[in-house]
Amino acid sequence: MKALMIALGAALLPGLALAQEAPREVSIPSGDATMSARLLQGVGEGARPAVVLFNGFPAGPNIPRIALDLQKAGYSVLLPQYRGTGTSGGTISLQHSREDGAAAVAWLKTDPASGADASKIGVIGVSYGGWVALQTAAADHGVRCAAALVPADMGVIGTRWGTDADYRAAWKTDLDSFAAEPETTRFGPEGVDGFMNAITRDAAVSGLAQRAPDLADRPIFVAGGRKDPAAPFADHYAPLVEALRVAKAPFAALEFDGGHNPSEASAAAQGFIERTCFSR
């Protein structure tokens, strides 16, 4: 399961004759600490439309291919590391990750160093990052679009932790292995048990399907694998898609036959961003 948890998780814009800049390390205040992040400055002149890309759990310094492709197409891409992971300060929790999402978007909008067009900010996320991306967009209607690839619904996971002891124990084994590597992941003072207890306690308000009405006013893209063992299709993807349909959201959904593998949907996600995100 651990390997699955850390999986990654149209017309082009003008200015493509310019060279791609190397990733730039930036620091972003979030809550009581500072996030480390990498910024890929979009190719082109002037302020660029920008996308925050939230990786899976934990979000390390890796740069997915889609980020480089979006940069080449003219979009700036910000890749934050959640508090409590990698070189970011603080500790990891669902609430902290929500705050981290908001902080990343706010930095793009307000810090001149971002070079971003504050009116053209979108979010994309993979696995745990898909949950963060959709929660971020649901809380901030200034986010122009959201894409979630094999999203792991933490409300669904927390509910099952509260009812299925074997499922919880399997997750705890994996999370304990992360906790044993503090350079990778740092939990709060109550450790892994406290992290899991908080998610179980807040499961009823952490689900993605219930946020569908808050996402119904802009384009949303969701992709799920029918054979996904980490975020099972019937429990994570299908209820979210149905909720978006009921909410009459302008969404696009992609089902593929594979598992927890965002690469099977990355091309479609990039096409969605290029065609849809900033066309309004």
N, C-alpha and C positions, 0 to 999 in steps of 0.2 A: 504493500500500500504506500510506503514512503516514497518510492519512485514515482508513483502516480500523483502524489500530493505535490511534488515539486515540478511536475510537467508544466511547460508553458501553458507551465502553463502556458475607365472613364477618361475623361479628358484630364491631362496633366496640367499643373499650374505653370505659369510662365517662369522663365529664368533658368531652364534646365541646362543651359550651357555653362553655368557656374559649377565649380567643384564642390563636392560634399565636404563639410567641415568635420573634423574629428570630434568625437563626443567630448563634452565639457562637463567637468565635475562641478556641481552646485550644492549649496546647503539651503534647506528650507525650514523655517521655524514651524513647528507643529505641536500644539499643546505645551507640555512641560519640557520639550526636548527639541532636537533638530534632526531632520531627515537628510540623509545623503541621497543624491539623485544624479542622473546623467541627463544632459540635454543634447539632443541632436538638432542643430539649427537647420531649419528648412532651407533648401536650395532656392534662391531667388532674392530679389531686392525688396526692401521695405519690411514692414511687420508681416509675419507669416501666420496663417491659420495653424493651430496647434492641437495636439492630441496628447493626453496623459495616458500612458500605457502601464497598467498595473499587472505585474507578473503574478505567478502562482505563489504559494506559501512554502518556504519563506522567499521573499523577493531578493535575489542576489544581484550581482552586478552584470549578469548576462544581458546581451542585447539581441532580441529576437530578429530574425530576418525581416519581418514585417516592419519593424521600426526603421531599418535602413532603407527599405523600399519606400516607405512614406516620406522619409527625409529627402530621398532622391526626387520624389514627386512634388516637393515643394512645401511639405508640412514640417513644422518643428515637432519633435517628439520628446516628451519628458518621461523618464523612467525612474520613479521614486522607489526607495527601499523603505518599507514600513518601519515605523518605530519598533525597536526591539529586534531588528534583523540587520545582518551585515554590519556596516559601519555607521548606521543610524544610531542615535541615542535612544534612551527610554526603554520601554517594554512593550511587548505585543499584546493586544486585546482587540476584540471587535470594535469597542468604542474608540480606541486609539486609531484603528484602521479607518473608521469612518472619518475621524478628524484629519487623518493623514490625506485622505482623498480630497477633502475640502481645502486643506492647506496647499496641496499641489496645484489645484485649479486657481486658487487665490494668487499664488505666486506668479503663475503665467499671466494673470490679468493685471497685476499691479507692479511687478518688479521690472524696471526697464531692461535689466540684464536678460530677460527672457526673450526679447525680440518678438513677442507674440502679439497678434491682433486680439485684443481683449474681447472683441465681439464674436470671435470665431474660435471657440474652445470646445473640443469633444473629448470623450473618454472611451477607452477600450480596455478590456481586462480578460485574463485567462484564469480559469479554475477559481481559486480564492479571489484572485484579482477581478474576475467577472462579477463576483458578489460586490466587491468594493466599487467597481465602476458603476454598476446599476444603482447602488445605494447613494453614491456621490451625485449621480444625475438626478435621482429622485428628490434629493434634498436641495438641489440648486437648479432652478429652471433657466438659469443663464447658460448652462451647459447645452450645447446645440444638438448633440446626438450622443448615443452610447452604443457600444458593441460589446457583447459578452460571449466568449468562446468557451465551450464546455463549463459554464458557470457552476460553481459549487455553492448551493444554497445553504448558508449557515443556519438558517432557521430550521430547515429540514434535518440537517445533521444534528443540531442541538436537540431537537425533539426526539430523534432516535437514540441519542446518547442517554436520554432520560428513561427510555423504555426497553432498551436492548443492551444487557450487561456485556455480552460477548462483543458486540459492535464497539461499545465504548472502550472495552479493554484492548481491542486491536488498535484503535486510534491512540490510546494512551501509550502503548508500547512505542509507536512511531514518534509521538510528540516527546516522550522521554528521551528518545535518541537525539532529537533536535536540541533539547535542553542540555544534553551532555556536551554539546558543542556551542558554548556561549558566544563564540565568534560568529556563529551563524544565526542563532535565535536566543533571545532572552525573555523569559516570562516574568511576571510580577512576583511580589513577595510570597504569594501563595503557590507559586510554581505551576506546573502543568495541571494539577487538580483544580486550582483556582481558575485558571483559564477555561477549562472545560466546564466547571460548575457555572461560571458566568454565562457561557454560551447556552448551556441547558436552561438556566433560569430565564434568559431573555429570548428563548427560541420563538415564543409566540409573537414577538414584535420584530423579529429579524428576517422573516421570510421574504423572498423576492416577489412572489405572486401578489402579495398584498400591497406592494408598491406600484403595481401596474397603473392605477389611476394617476399617480404622480409622474409617470413616464409617458402619458398619452398625448402630450402636446408637442412631441418632436420625434424624429426618426430613431428607431431602436432596431438593432440587429442581434439575433440570438442564434447560436449554433450548438448542436448537441449530437453526441455519438450514440447510436442505438445500442452499442455494446460497451458502454462506459461503466467500468466497475467502481470508479471513485465517486462519480456523481451520476448515479443511475438515471437513465433517460426518463423512465416513467415517474420518478420522484422529483427530479430537479428541472429537467427541460420542459416536459409536457405541461405541468401545471402553470409554469411561467408563461408559456406561449398561449395557453387558453385564457389566462388572466389578461394578457395584452389584447387578445382578440375581443374579449368582453368589454374591455375599457376603450375599444375602438382606437387603439394606438396605431400610428402609421409604421408598423413594424415589418421586418423581413425575417424569416426563420429558415434555417438550413439544417436538415437532418442528414447525417452521413452514417455509413455502416460501421465505422471504426469505434475506437474506445476513447480514452481521455487524451486525445491527441489534437491539439489546436491547429497543427500544421495542415490538417485536412480542410480547415475552414479559413485559413489566413488570407488566401487570395480573394475569397468572397467578401471577407471583412474589409479588405483594402478597397475593393471595388465599391462597397457600400459607402465608405468614407468619402471616396473621390466623387461619387455621383450624387450623394444625398446630403451629407452632413452640413455643408455650408452653402447650399443652393438657395436657401430662403433669404 
